[in-house]
Amino acid sequence: MDQNSVIDNIVKQKQLPNLRYQIKDKTEIFTQKLFYVLFDADTAVKSNIEKLGRDFEELADLVCWEPKNPCREIWNEYCATLPEILQKLNKDATSIATNDPAANSVEKVYLSYPGFYAIAIYRLSHELLRFGLPLVPRLMAECAHRITGADINPGARIGESFFIDHGTGVVIGETDVIKDNVKIYQGVTLGARNVARDLRNVKRHPTIECNVTLYTNATILGGETVIGANSIIGGNVWLTSSVPDDSFVTHSPQVKIRKSRNEPRL
């Protein structure tokens, strides 16, 4: 096959006219600029908010390809929610600094904690999703996922003073509900028991009530599963049914003492 035939073949296979990878690149740049405006002491708010508005309009025009879709008009409404989002994030950072003995300053949390970064991008993307902006919220979440290892769907509903320690391997699904003062450690999965396509608009993921701690590699599945308030779920626990308030759920490992050093390892 000659080069012209290869080129023609590729062109014929490119059947999605709205698949533009610049959307992904522009989303990442927009997300980083937004993060600086909200947190960086040396970034002027007024001038950069205006620049963000222009960046947002360009991005909205790219993702809202349906005719007469007024996506760029979302910006002013979204911008009005930023002080409230920032207030929630400050509570999240304080919760991390209060609960993690390794956090010797709030500045350390903002600058170096992947869990906080994942929560911040979640809160920023969640509001954009609520306003109906397509694609961008998910791309923002994927940006945080790549950087932190935590995968938080922007559709999840998460309360105040949320704490993710370490972050790596945390998965929070689209219909999860997490209430106030919840602490999650690395490797926790809050997922669905069934991924059938007809469950698209059904609550598939669990509800975590207030003041719950979920330790490393706990897996909790199912839309009807509720973890009661003030509960502690131990590491490596697997749950597909609800537990009441004040529960303490543990995984008991099997311990076997080898009779001799020559006994085969499991």
C-alpha positions in Angstrom: 0.0 0.0 0.0 1.5 3.3 -1.0 1.6 6.4 1.2 -1.3 8.1 -0.5 -3.5 5.1 0.1 -2.4 4.9 3.7 -3.3 8.6 4.2 -6.7 8.2 2.4 -7.4 5.1 4.6 -6.6 7.0 7.8 -8.8 10.0 6.7 -11.7 7.6 6.1 -11.4 6.1 9.5 -11.5 9.4 11.3 -15.2 9.5 11.6 -15.6 11.7 14.7 -15.4 15.3 13.6 -15.7 16.6 17.2 -12.9 14.5 18.6 -10.3 17.2 19.2 -7.4 16.5 21.5 -6.9 20.2 22.0 -9.9 19.9 24.3 -7.9 17.7 26.6 -4.9 20.0 26.5 -6.9 23.2 27.1 -8.8 21.5 30.0 -5.5 20.7 31.7 -4.3 24.3 31.3 -7.6 25.7 32.5 -7.5 23.5 35.5 -4.0 24.5 36.5 -4.8 28.2 36.1 -7.9 27.8 38.2 -6.0 26.1 40.9 -3.4 28.9 41.0 -6.1 31.6 41.1 -7.7 30.0 44.1 -4.6 29.1 46.1 -1.4 30.7 45.0 -0.5 33.8 47.1 1.4 35.4 44.2 -1.4 35.0 41.6 -3.6 38.1 41.3 -7.3 37.1 41.4 -9.0 39.9 39.4 -6.8 39.9 36.2 -6.5 36.1 36.2 -10.3 35.5 36.7 -10.8 37.6 33.6 -8.3 35.5 31.7 -9.9 32.3 32.9 -13.2 33.6 31.6 -11.7 33.9 28.1 -10.1 30.5 28.3 -13.4 29.0 29.4 -15.2 30.5 26.5 -12.7 28.9 24.1 -13.1 25.6 25.8 -16.9 25.8 25.9 -17.0 26.5 22.2 -15.0 23.3 21.6 -17.0 21.0 23.7 -20.5 22.4 23.0 -20.7 21.5 19.4 -24.4 21.3 19.3 -26.0 24.3 17.6 -27.4 27.1 19.9 -25.8 25.5 23.0 -25.0 28.4 25.3 -22.2 26.7 27.2 -20.0 29.8 27.4 -22.8 31.5 29.4 -22.1 29.1 32.2 -18.9 31.0 33.3 -20.5 33.8 35.3 -22.7 31.4 37.3 -19.8 29.0 37.8 -17.5 31.9 38.9 -20.1 32.9 41.5 -19.7 29.4 43.2 -15.9 29.7 43.5 -15.9 31.4 47.0 -18.1 28.6 48.4 -16.0 25.9 46.7 -12.9 27.5 48.2 -14.5 27.6 51.7 -15.2 23.8 51.4 -11.6 23.1 50.3 -10.2 25.1 53.2 -12.2 22.8 55.5 -10.9 19.8 53.6 -7.3 21.0 54.1 -7.9 21.7 57.7 -9.3 18.2 58.2 -6.2 16.7 56.7 -3.9 18.8 58.7 -5.8 18.0 61.9 -6.0 14.2 61.3 -2.7 13.4 59.8 0.3 13.5 62.2 2.7 13.9 59.3 1.0 17.2 58.3 3.0 19.8 60.2 1.4 22.7 58.4 -1.7 23.5 56.3 0.7 24.8 53.5 2.2 21.3 53.3 -1.3 19.9 52.7 -2.0 22.4 49.9 1.4 21.9 48.2 2.2 18.3 48.6 -0.8 16.1 49.4 -2.2 14.2 46.5 -5.4 13.5 48.4 -6.1 17.2 48.8 -5.4 17.9 45.1 -7.8 15.1 44.1 -10.5 16.6 46.3 -9.9 20.1 45.0 -10.3 19.0 41.4 -13.3 17.0 42.3 -15.1 20.0 43.9 -14.2 22.2 40.9 -15.3 19.7 38.3 -18.5 18.7 40.2 -19.9 22.2 40.0 -19.2 22.4 36.3 -21.0 19.1 35.9 -24.0 20.5 37.8 -24.2 23.4 35.3 -24.3 20.9 32.4 -20.9 21.5 30.8 -20.1 18.3 28.8 -16.8 16.4 28.8 -14.7 19.0 30.6 -15.6 17.9 34.2 -14.6 14.3 33.3 -11.3 15.5 31.7 -10.5 17.5 34.9 -11.1 14.4 36.9 -8.8 12.4 34.7 -6.1 15.1 35.1 -6.3 14.6 38.8 -6.4 10.8 38.4 -3.2 10.8 36.4 -1.4 13.1 38.9 -2.6 11.5 42.2 -3.7 8.0 41.4 -7.2 8.8 42.9 -10.1 8.5 40.6 -13.1 10.5 41.8 -16.0 10.8 39.4 -17.3 14.4 39.3 -20.9 13.1 39.6 -20.3 11.9 43.2 -21.8 13.9 46.0 -19.2 14.6 48.8 -19.8 16.5 52.0 -17.6 18.8 54.0 -14.3 18.2 55.8 -13.3 15.2 53.5 -10.0 13.6 54.1 -8.2 11.3 51.7 -4.8 10.1 53.0 -2.2 9.2 50.4 -4.8 8.9 47.6 -3.2 6.2 45.4 -5.8 3.7 44.3 -8.9 5.4 45.7 -11.9 5.0 43.4 -15.2 6.9 44.0 -18.0 6.2 41.6 -20.5 8.5 39.9 -23.4 7.9 42.2 -21.6 7.7 45.5 -22.8 9.8 48.4 -20.2 10.7 51.0 -21.4 12.8 53.9 -19.4 15.1 56.3 -16.2 14.3 58.1 -15.4 11.1 56.3 -11.8 9.8 56.2 -10.5 7.5 53.4 -7.2 5.8 53.1 -5.3 4.5 50.0 -6.8 1.7 47.9 -10.4 2.2 49.0 -13.0 1.4 46.3 -16.6 2.7 46.5 -18.0 1.0 43.5 -21.0 -0.7 41.8 -22.0 -4.3 42.0 -23.3 -4.3 38.5 -22.1 -2.3 35.5 -25.0 -3.1 33.1 -25.6 -0.3 30.7 -29.3 0.0 31.6 -28.3 1.1 35.1 -26.9 4.4 33.7 -29.3 6.6 35.6 -29.7 4.4 38.7 -27.8 4.8 42.0 -25.1 2.1 41.7 -22.6 3.2 44.4 -22.8 3.2 48.2 -23.7 5.9 50.7 -21.2 6.7 53.4 -22.7 8.5 56.4 -21.0 11.1 58.6 -17.8 10.5 60.6 -16.9 7.2 58.9 -13.3 6.0 58.5 -12.5 3.6 55.7 -9.1 2.0 56.0 -6.7 0.8 53.3 -8.0 -1.4 50.5 -11.6 -1.6 51.9 -14.1 -2.3 49.1 -17.7 -1.3 49.4 -20.1 -2.0 46.6 -23.7 -1.4 45.6 -26.2 1.4 45.4 -28.3 0.2 48.3 -25.3 -0.3 50.6 -25.1 2.3 53.4 -22.3 2.6 55.9 -23.8 3.9 59.1 -22.5 7.0 60.8 -19.5 6.9 63.1 -18.4 3.5 61.7 -14.9 2.2 61.2 -14.3 -0.1 58.2 -11.0 -1.9 58.5 -8.4 -2.6 55.9 -9.2 -5.2 53.2 -12.8 -5.5 54.2 -15.2 -6.4 51.4 -18.8 -5.2 51.9 -21.9 -5.5 49.6 -24.5 -4.9 52.3 -25.2 -2.1 54.8 -23.9 -1.8 58.3 -25.6 0.2 61.1 -24.3 3.3 62.9 -21.3 2.8 65.1 -20.2 -0.4 63.4 -16.6 -1.7 63.6 -16.0 -4.1 60.7 -12.7 -5.9 60.4 -11.0 -8.4 58.1 -9.5 -11.3 60.0 -6.4 -12.7 58.3 -5.7 -16.4 58.4 -2.5 -17.0 60.3 -0.8 -20.4 59.9 2.5 -21.2 61.6 4.8 -23.4 59.5 6.0 -26.5 61.3 9.4 -26.3 59.6 11.3 -23.9 57.4 11.2 -26.5 54.6 7.4 -26.4 54.4 6.3 -24.9 51.1 5.2 -21.2 51.1 1.6 -20.5 50.0 
